[in-house]
Amino acid sequence: MTRTASTHKLSQSPRARQRAHSLPARLSRIDWVCQQSAIDRHSQHIPPVNLKTLRELELSEFYRNPKLRHDVVFDSQLHFRPNNDGTRGLKKKVDSHGYWQLVLVECEVLLNASKRKGPGARSHERPMKIPILLATMRDILLTLVPRADREEVEQSLDPELLMQQLEHGILDLKRMSLWLARIFKAHCAPMRDQWVDLMVSQFARGVDKGDNRALMEGWKSIFGILEAMKLDVANHQIRTLRPHLIATAVVFEQSYFQSRIDQGRLDIHEPRQWYQEYYAKYKELGGGEDHVDCFMQATLDMVTPSKESRFPATFVFDYERLDCLRDDIREATCQRLCTLLFRQLALGAKREVEDKDICKLMETIAAVLGEEGGSEKYVQRSADVALSIAHMACGNTLPSASVVKMAENWLARHLLTGSRIYIATELRVIKEIVCAIQQTIKGWTSPAAFPISQVAEITGNTVTIKSIAQRLANIGYLHWQVFGKLVYLADGTHQHISMQPKMINGNGYGINLPAAIGSKDIVWNGDRLTSS
C-alpha cells in the first residue's frame, strides 16, 4: 500500500507532490492500518489449531528442514508432539483457553436466538468465530482423508449451510458428531477412538441438556482430534521415510551447505583454520596423514570439558549433541575422581576394594545426585557426594569428622576443571576414548561400511567410554563425509561441488525418493504422514 502511494507521487506535479506530504500519505497510512486491523481481527477468530499451525507437519516442510532431517539420523525415536512447554507453551494454553471461552459465548448467543421465535429472534451481532471454525474444520479434514472421501467431506461440511442451520436452530449436532466419528475412526489410529467417543458424548449432552459448555467442549475435542491425526500422520511418515533420509543424508547436506557457502551465509575460513591447525599438530606428533583419525581427535579435543572450546559453524546441526558429549566426558571424569577418592579412603581404612564396591558406589552417587542438573551437579553437591564416599569407604560405618572434612575439601577442589588432578584424570579418559574410537572405526572395515543406518540405536548408560566413543565416531564421521572435501581439505579458493537438486513429485525438495518409497508406501489411510 505504501509502495503504491509513493508511485503516484512520482507521477504528480511539483505542487501536487507538496500536497501529498500531508493528505495522500496520511490516507495511505490509514488505509494500511485499516487493512492490517481487518487482518488482525480475522486472525483472532481462527481456531488455535489451523492449517497454518499444522503446516510444519507437511511432508514438503519436513523435506525442506535440514536440521530435522539431520536429527532423524541420530534419533530413531524422533517424533512430533504438541509444544506445550515453556513460555511459548503457556502462551499457547492461555490463547487457546481465551478462544474457546469466546466460542462458548457464541454458542450461547446462537442457542438463545434459536429458542426465540419471530422477526426479532436472531441476534443483531453475527457470530465471528464459529463460521471460521466450521471452514477450518473442513479444510483440515480434507488434508487427512483420501481423495475418494473428500467430496463427501465437502458436501457434509459446507460452512455456509451449516452456519445457516445453526442460526435457525435446525442443525442436528448429534448427527454431525456421529458422522464425524465415523470419518475419524476410519482414518485415525485406534488409540484415538476413546477421544472420538468422548466428542460424541459431549455433543449429545450439549444438545439433550442445552449445555452450551458441553457443545464448546465438543468443538474443542474435534480440533484436538484433528491435530492428533495430523501428528500421527506426520510421525508415521518419519518412520517410513527414515531409511531413505539416512541413506541420502550426506548428499543432501552437502548440497544444502554448498548452497549456503555460495550465498555467503556460511563462513568456512574459521572451521578450515581450526582443522588445519590441529592437523599440523597431529602430524608433528607422528600421526601421519590419516585425516579421518585426525578429525576424530580434533572433534574430541573440541568437546574436552577443560578446553572450553567453541564449536565451528560447520557443526551447527550438532551443537546439542556435542554439548551432551562434553557433559558426559565431564561426568565420566568426575566419576573417576570419586572412585579415586573412594580407593584412597578405603586404603586408609585398610579395606580392599572390589569391582562390586565400585558399582555400588556409582549407584549411591547417582541416587544422591538425582537425574537433573547435568555434570555440574557433582560440583554443586560435592559435600553430599563426599559424605557418601567416606561412609562407604569406612565400611558403611560413621566416618570421623576429620575424614569427612578431608573428603569434602579434596572433592570440592579437584572436581573443578582447573585442578591439575582433574586435568590428569580427564586426559586418561580422553586417551581411552581415542582408543575406543579407533576400534569403532576399524570395526567398519572400510569408510564405505560406516553403519549410518544404526547411528541412532545406541542406548543405555551414556557416560561409559564405549558410548561416548561410539556417538562421537558417528557424529564425526558423518560430519567428515559432508565437509571433508567441501571445507577442511579445500585450499584457500572454494571448490564448488556440483550437486543439482532433484525433484520430488514436481517440487524441488533436493533429493529423489527411491522407487521403493512411492506414494503408496508413505500414505497412511490415503493421506500424507510425517514421521516421528
Secondary structure as the mmCIF struct_conf table of DSSP 4:
data_model
#
loop_
_struct_conf.conf_type_id
_struct_conf.id
_struct_conf.beg_label_comp_id
_struct_conf.beg_label_asym_id
_struct_conf.beg_label_seq_id
_struct_conf.end_label_comp_id
_struct_conf.end_label_asym_id
_struct_conf.end_label_seq_id
HELX_RH_AL_P HELX_RH_AL_P1 THR A 2 LEU A 10
TURN_TY1_P TURN_TY1_P1 SER A 11 SER A 11
BEND BEND1 GLN A 12 GLN A 12
HELX_RH_AL_P HELX_RH_AL_P2 PRO A 14 ALA A 20
TURN_TY1_P TURN_TY1_P2 HIS A 21 SER A 22
HELX_RH_AL_P HELX_RH_AL_P3 LEU A 23 GLN A 44
TURN_TY1_P TURN_TY1_P3 HIS A 45 HIS A 45
BEND BEND2 ILE A 46 ILE A 46
BEND BEND3 PRO A 48 VAL A 49
TURN_TY1_P TURN_TY1_P4 LEU A 51 LEU A 54
HELX_RH_3T_P HELX_RH_3T_P1 ARG A 55 LEU A 57
BEND BEND4 GLU A 58 GLU A 58
HELX_RH_AL_P HELX_RH_AL_P4 LEU A 59 ARG A 64
HELX_RH_AL_P HELX_RH_AL_P5 PRO A 66 PHE A 74
TURN_TY1_P TURN_TY1_P5 SER A 76 GLN A 77
HELX_RH_AL_P HELX_RH_AL_P6 GLY A 86 LYS A 115
BEND BEND5 ARG A 116 ARG A 116
BEND BEND6 GLY A 118 GLY A 118
TURN_TY1_P TURN_TY1_P6 PRO A 119 GLY A 120
BEND BEND7 ARG A 122 ARG A 122
BEND BEND8 HIS A 124 GLU A 125
BEND BEND9 MET A 128 MET A 128
HELX_RH_AL_P HELX_RH_AL_P7 LYS A 129 LEU A 142
TURN_TY1_P TURN_TY1_P7 THR A 143 LEU A 144
BEND BEND10 VAL A 145 VAL A 145
HELX_RH_AL_P HELX_RH_AL_P8 ARG A 147 SER A 156
TURN_TY1_P TURN_TY1_P8 LEU A 157 LEU A 157
HELX_RH_AL_P HELX_RH_AL_P9 PRO A 159 GLU A 167
TURN_TY1_P TURN_TY1_P9 HIS A 168 GLY A 169
HELX_RH_AL_P HELX_RH_AL_P10 LEU A 173 HIS A 187
BEND BEND11 CYS A 188 CYS A 188
HELX_RH_3T_P HELX_RH_3T_P2 PRO A 190 ARG A 192
HELX_RH_AL_P HELX_RH_AL_P11 ASP A 193 LYS A 209
TURN_TY1_P TURN_TY1_P10 GLY A 210 GLY A 210
HELX_RH_AL_P HELX_RH_AL_P12 ASN A 212 ALA A 247
TURN_TY1_P TURN_TY1_P11 THR A 248 THR A 248
HELX_RH_AL_P HELX_RH_AL_P13 ALA A 249 ASP A 262
TURN_TY1_P TURN_TY1_P12 GLN A 263 GLY A 264
BEND BEND12 LEU A 266 LEU A 266
HELX_RH_AL_P HELX_RH_AL_P14 HIS A 269 GLU A 284
TURN_TY1_P TURN_TY1_P13 LEU A 285 GLY A 286
TURN_TY1_P TURN_TY1_P14 GLY A 288 GLU A 289
HELX_RH_AL_P HELX_RH_AL_P15 HIS A 291 VAL A 303
HELX_RH_3T_P HELX_RH_3T_P3 PRO A 305 LYS A 307
HELX_LH_PP_P HELX_LH_PP_P1 SER A 309 PRO A 312
HELX_RH_3T_P HELX_RH_3T_P4 ALA A 313 ASP A 318
HELX_RH_AL_P HELX_RH_AL_P16 TYR A 319 GLY A 348
TURN_TY1_P TURN_TY1_P15 ALA A 349 LYS A 350
HELX_RH_AL_P HELX_RH_AL_P17 ASP A 355 LEU A 369
BEND BEND13 GLU A 371 GLY A 373
TURN_TY1_P TURN_TY1_P16 SER A 375 GLU A 376
HELX_RH_AL_P HELX_RH_AL_P18 LYS A 377 GLN A 380
TURN_TY1_P TURN_TY1_P17 ARG A 381 ARG A 381
HELX_RH_AL_P HELX_RH_AL_P19 SER A 382 ALA A 393
TURN_TY1_P TURN_TY1_P18 CYS A 394 GLY A 395
BEND BEND14 ASN A 396 THR A 397
HELX_LH_PP_P HELX_LH_PP_P2 LEU A 398 SER A 400
HELX_RH_AL_P HELX_RH_AL_P20 ALA A 401 HIS A 414
TURN_TY1_P TURN_TY1_P19 LEU A 415 LEU A 415
BEND BEND15 LEU A 416 LEU A 416
TURN_TY1_P TURN_TY1_P20 THR A 417 GLY A 418
HELX_RH_AL_P HELX_RH_AL_P21 ARG A 420 LYS A 442
TURN_TY1_P TURN_TY1_P21 GLY A 443 TRP A 444
BEND BEND16 THR A 445 SER A 446
HELX_RH_3T_P HELX_RH_3T_P5 PRO A 447 ALA A 449
HELX_RH_3T_P HELX_RH_3T_P6 ILE A 452 GLU A 457
BEND BEND17 GLY A 460 GLY A 460
TURN_TY1_P TURN_TY1_P22 THR A 462 VAL A 463
BEND BEND18 THR A 464 THR A 464
HELX_RH_AL_P HELX_RH_AL_P22 ILE A 465 PHE A 483
HELX_RH_PI_P HELX_RH_PI_P1 GLY A 484 TYR A 488
BEND BEND19 LEU A 489 LEU A 489
BEND BEND20 GLY A 492 THR A 493
HELX_LH_PP_P HELX_LH_PP_P3 HIS A 494 ILE A 497
STRN STRN1 ILE A 504 ILE A 504
TURN_TY1_P TURN_TY1_P23 ASN A 505 GLY A 506
STRN STRN2 ASN A 507 ASN A 507
BEND BEND21 GLY A 510 ILE A 511
HELX_LH_PP_P HELX_LH_PP_P4 ASN A 512 PRO A 514
TURN_TY1_P TURN_TY1_P24 ALA A 515 ALA A 516
BEND BEND22 ILE A 517 ILE A 517
TURN_TY1_P TURN_TY1_P25 SER A 519 ILE A 522
STRN STRN3 VAL A 523 TRP A 524
TURN_TY1_P TURN_TY1_P26 ASN A 525 GLY A 526
STRN STRN4 ASP A 527 ARG A 528
#
